[in-house]
Amino acid sequence: MPLDSGIRRNDGKRMIRRLPECLLRLLPGVLLLAACSDHTPRRDVQELVAQISETQLRRHVAALADAGPRPAEDRRATRRVADYIRTRLLDFGYRPFEEGPATAQPDDADAFVNILATRSGRASGAGILEVAAHYDTVADSPGADDNASGVAAVLEIARVLSKAEVQPTIRFCFFAREETGRDGSRYHVEQIRRRNEPLDGAIVLEMVGYTSGETDTQRTPARIPLLFSPPTTGNFVAVVGNLWSGGLGNRFERARAIYAPALPLFSANRVGGFFRDALRSDHKPYWDQGYHAIMLTDTANFRNPHYHRPTDTADTLDFRFLRHITQATAATLLTAGR
């Protein structure tokens, strides 16, 4: 996740002025609907979610982070990571394919590849749901949290879903060049638009492995009473969505409540688009093109002191937390269309 300007003074007051009155009027109804939701788990989904392995997540994070930094300009490092992702997908029985600018030569500064794989759905006429993470880092960080944690989660979901029955088609996306302007995800979304694909939404995992149980370890770009006031203990996953992505955010939050109830959650669903710091990852190109997308995050530099530093290593992560996020995401995909 690229660094923006951080916490800015009076952001909260400005956001209050920008929020439409209808959001405040809708809030009680949204809370009532959430309270009335059916929280009965499906046995088949429970059994699949239970297969999400902390051991596998550790192995993926270690393999990626131990290989060192993988910035966009280091072709050898990024190719090595892309090959790792491709090999794991092949191991799971997928046929991964590359996506990137057709006019770029391998040695061009603009050359990059996204790695994609698809699990075809059974529902006739159903759209596509994507789950995504970027695999590059900044130049001097091994990127265990940013973003080997996200890549590990998507790989583990791909493993568990490889033999599962899914209703919509699920596409697993591993994006290049997020740290240098979201080039990979922007290119990908442009191709979706060009092909007129029926995309139902995308779940983007951006730094999902760091927690702290201490008080006052969680900062925030703004606090808005009753509407946006995150906890001060940094042990939760944040769900970030904009106005038109609220349905997808609701589905994740419901799946979390049923299949990963031990995962603490803070919802910035529907209101995330009002905060500039919430626009810093690969969900933004989806929003720019009018698609539904949410970001799941441990909030990056607002919590993790190792953000974009050489100390962003696997031993700093909370793998139980990462497993719970992975389970909730897998459950969201498995219950889609049912």
C-alpha positions in Angstrom: 0.0 0.0 0.0 1.6 3.3 -1.1 1.9 6.0 1.6 -0.3 9.0 1.4 -0.1 12.1 3.5 -1.1 10.4 6.7 -3.3 11.9 9.4 -4.4 15.4 8.6 -5.8 17.9 11.0 -9.5 18.7 10.9 -10.2 15.8 8.4 -13.0 14.6 10.6 -14.8 18.0 10.4 -14.4 18.1 6.7 -15.7 14.6 6.2 -18.8 15.4 8.3 -19.6 18.3 6.0 -19.1 16.1 2.9 -21.2 13.2 4.1 -24.7 13.3 2.5 -27.6 13.5 5.0 -29.1 10.3 3.6 -26.3 8.3 5.1 -27.2 9.3 8.6 -30.8 8.6 7.9 -30.0 5.1 6.6 -27.8 4.1 9.5 -30.6 2.9 11.9 -32.1 0.8 9.1 -28.8 -0.8 8.3 -28.2 -1.7 11.9 -31.7 -3.2 12.2 -31.2 -5.3 9.1 -27.8 -6.5 10.5 -29.5 -7.5 13.7 -32.2 -9.5 11.9 -29.9 -11.4 9.7 -30.0 -15.2 9.7 -26.8 -16.5 11.3 -27.4 -20.2 10.6 -24.1 -21.7 9.3 -24.1 -24.1 6.3 -22.3 -27.4 7.2 -20.6 -27.7 3.8 -19.2 -24.1 4.1 -18.1 -24.7 7.7 -16.2 -27.8 6.7 -14.4 -26.0 3.9 -13.6 -22.9 6.0 -12.1 -25.2 8.6 -9.6 -26.4 6.0 -7.9 -22.9 5.9 -4.5 -23.7 7.3 -2.4 -21.4 9.4 0.6 -23.6 8.5 0.0 -23.0 4.8 -0.3 -19.3 5.4 3.0 -19.2 7.3 4.7 -21.1 4.5 3.6 -18.7 1.8 4.5 -15.6 3.8 7.9 -17.0 4.7 8.6 -18.0 1.1 7.7 -14.5 -0.2 9.2 -12.4 2.6 12.4 -14.5 2.9 13.1 -13.9 -0.8 13.5 -10.2 0.0 12.2 -7.0 -1.5 10.3 -7.3 -4.8 9.9 -3.7 -6.1 8.5 -3.1 -9.6 11.8 -2.1 -11.0 13.5 -5.4 -10.0 12.5 -7.6 -12.8 14.3 -10.7 -11.5 12.7 -10.4 -8.0 9.2 -9.8 -9.4 9.5 -12.7 -11.9 10.6 -15.0 -9.1 7.6 -14.1 -7.0 5.2 -14.4 -10.0 6.7 -17.9 -10.7 6.1 -18.9 -7.1 2.5 -17.9 -7.3 2.0 -19.6 -10.7 3.6 -22.8 -9.4 1.3 -22.9 -6.3 -1.7 -22.4 -8.5 -0.6 -25.3 -10.8 -0.2 -27.4 -7.7 -3.8 -26.7 -6.8 -5.0 -27.8 -10.2 -5.6 -24.4 -11.8 -4.4 -23.2 -15.2 -2.9 -19.8 -14.3 -2.4 -17.2 -17.0 -0.6 -13.9 -17.3 -2.1 -10.5 -18.0 -0.2 -7.4 -18.9 0.4 -4.7 -21.6 0.7 -6.6 -24.9 3.0 -3.9 -26.4 5.6 -4.0 -23.6 8.8 -6.0 -24.0 10.1 -7.9 -21.0 12.9 -5.4 -20.4 10.7 -2.3 -20.9 10.2 -0.1 -17.8 6.4 -0.5 -18.3 6.4 -4.3 -18.5 4.6 -6.1 -15.8 2.4 -9.2 -15.4 -0.6 -10.0 -13.3 -1.2 -13.6 -12.5 -4.8 -14.9 -12.7 -6.7 -18.1 -12.2 -10.3 -19.1 -12.4 -12.7 -21.5 -10.6 -15.7 -21.8 -12.8 -19.1 -21.5 -11.1 -22.1 -23.7 -11.5 -24.8 -21.1 -11.5 -26.1 -20.4 -15.0 -25.8 -16.7 -15.8 -23.9 -15.9 -12.6 -21.3 -13.2 -12.7 -17.7 -13.2 -11.6 -16.4 -12.5 -8.1 -12.7 -11.6 -7.7 -10.4 -11.9 -4.7 -7.1 -10.1 -5.1 -3.8 -9.0 -3.6 -0.7 -7.3 -4.9 2.6 -9.1 -4.8 5.1 -6.3 -5.2 6.8 -4.3 -2.4 8.7 -1.1 -1.9 12.5 -1.2 -2.5 13.8 -1.8 1.0 11.2 -4.0 2.6 10.6 -7.8 2.5 6.9 -7.0 2.7 5.6 -9.7 5.0 2.5 -7.7 5.9 2.6 -5.5 2.8 1.6 -7.7 1.0 2.8 -11.3 1.4 -0.1 -11.6 3.9 -2.6 -10.8 1.2 -1.0 -13.0 -1.3 -0.9 -15.9 1.2 -4.6 -15.5 1.9 -5.6 -15.6 -1.8 -3.4 -18.6 -2.4 -4.9 -20.5 0.6 -8.4 -19.6 -0.6 -7.6 -20.9 -4.0 -6.3 -24.2 -2.5 -9.5 -24.8 -0.5 -11.8 -23.7 -3.3 -10.1 -25.8 -5.9 -12.4 -28.8 -5.2 -15.3 -26.9 -3.9 -18.6 -26.2 -5.6 -19.1 -22.5 -6.2 -22.0 -20.7 -7.7 -20.5 -17.6 -9.3 -17.2 -17.9 -11.1 -14.3 -17.0 -8.7 -11.2 -15.3 -10.2 -8.0 -15.2 -8.1 -6.0 -12.1 -9.0 -2.4 -11.3 -8.1 -1.5 -7.8 -9.1 1.8 -6.2 -10.0 2.9 -2.6 -9.4 0.5 -1.6 -6.7 3.2 0.3 -4.9 4.0 2.4 -8.0 0.5 3.6 -8.8 -1.7 0.5 -9.0 -0.7 -0.1 -12.6 -1.5 -3.8 -12.4 -5.0 -3.5 -11.0 -5.9 -0.5 -13.2 -4.9 -2.5 -16.3 -6.9 -5.5 -15.2 -10.0 -3.4 -14.6 -9.6 -1.8 -18.0 -9.6 -5.2 -19.5 -12.8 -6.2 -17.7 -14.5 -3.1 -19.0 -13.2 -3.7 -22.6 -14.4 -7.3 -22.5 -17.7 -6.3 -20.9 -17.4 -9.0 -18.4 -20.2 -9.5 -15.8 -18.2 -8.6 -12.7 -20.2 -8.8 -9.5 -17.4 -7.4 -7.3 -13.9 -7.7 -5.9 -12.5 -8.3 -2.5 -9.0 -6.8 -2.2 -6.7 -8.0 0.7 -4.2 -5.3 1.6 -2.0 -5.9 4.6 -4.0 -8.4 6.7 -1.5 -9.8 9.1 -0.5 -7.3 11.8 -2.2 -6.8 15.2 -1.5 -5.3 18.6 -3.4 -6.0 21.7 -2.2 -2.8 23.4 -4.4 0.3 23.8 -3.6 3.4 21.8 -1.9 1.3 19.1 -4.5 2.2 16.5 -4.5 5.6 14.7 -7.1 6.9 12.3 -7.3 9.5 9.6 -10.5 10.9 11.2 -13.0 10.4 14.0 -16.7 11.1 13.3 -18.9 10.4 16.3 -21.6 7.7 15.7 -20.4 7.2 12.1 -16.6 6.6 12.0 -14.8 6.0 15.2 -12.4 3.1 15.1 -11.2 1.3 18.3 -7.9 2.5 19.7 -6.6 -1.1 20.0 -5.2 -2.4 16.8 -6.6 -5.9 16.7 -9.4 -5.7 14.1 -9.8 -6.0 10.4 -11.2 -2.9 8.7 -13.8 -3.4 5.9 -13.6 -0.5 3.5 -16.3 0.1 0.9 -17.9 3.0 -0.9 -21.6 3.8 -1.3 -22.3 1.4 -4.2 -20.2 -1.4 -2.7 -22.1 -1.7 0.5 -23.9 -4.9 -0.5 -20.6 -6.7 -0.9 -19.3 -5.3 2.4 -22.5 -6.5 4.1 -21.9 -10.0 2.7 -18.4 -10.2 4.0 -19.5 -8.9 7.4 -22.3 -11.5 7.6 -19.9 -14.3 6.6 -17.5 -13.2 9.2 -20.2 -13.2 11.9 -21.2 -16.8 11.0 -18.0 -18.5 10.0 -15.2 -16.5 11.7 -16.9 -14.9 14.8 -13.6 -14.6 16.7 -12.3 -12.0 14.2 -12.7 -8.5 15.5 -14.1 -6.2 12.8 -14.5 -2.5 12.2 -16.8 -1.5 9.4 -16.0 1.5 7.1 -18.4 -0.1 4.7 -20.2 2.5 2.4 -18.2 5.5 4.0 -14.7 4.5 3.0 -14.8 6.5 -0.2 -15.0 9.7 1.7 -11.5 9.3 3.1 -8.4 9.9 1.0 -6.4 7.4 3.0 -8.9 4.7 2.1 -8.1 5.1 -1.6 -4.5 3.7 -1.5 -4.9 0.2 -2.8 -6.1 -2.0 -5.7 -9.8 -1.5 -4.9 -9.6 2.1 -6.2 -9.4 1.2 -9.9 -12.6 -0.8 -9.5 -14.3 2.1 -7.8 -13.0 4.4 -10.6 -14.8 2.3 -13.2 -18.0 1.9 -11.2 -17.5 -1.7 -10.0 -18.3 -3.0 -6.5 -15.2 -3.6 -4.5 -14.1 -3.7 -0.8 -10.7 -3.6 0.8 -9.9 -5.7 3.9 -6.9 -4.3 5.8 -5.2 -4.1 9.1 -5.0 -0.3 8.3 -1.3 -0.3 7.3 0.7 2.7 8.7 -2.2 3.6 11.1 -1.2 0.5 13.1 1.9 -1.3 11.8 5.2 0.3 12.9 7.1 -1.8 10.4 5.2 -0.4 7.4 7.5 0.0 4.4 10.5 -0.8 6.5 13.1 -3.6 6.5 11.5 -4.9 9.7 8.3 -5.9 8.0 9.1 -9.6 8.5 7.1 -12.7 9.1 7.9 -12.9 12.8 6.0 -9.7 13.4 2.7 -11.1 12.1 -0.4 -12.6 13.9 -1.1 -15.7 11.8 -4.2 -16.6 13.8 -5.7 -13.2 12.8 -4.6 -13.8 9.2 -6.3 -17.2 9.3 -9.6 -15.7 10.5 -9.6 -13.1 7.8 -8.9 -15.8 5.2 -11.7 -17.9 6.6 -14.2 -15.0 6.4 -13.2 -14.2 2.9 -13.5 -17.8 1.7 -16.9 -18.0 3.4 -18.0 -14.9 1.5 -17.1 -16.5 -1.8 -18.6 -19.9 -0.9 -22.0 -18.4 0.1 -22.3 -16.1 -2.8 -25.3 -16.8 -5.0 -26.9 -19.1 -2.4 
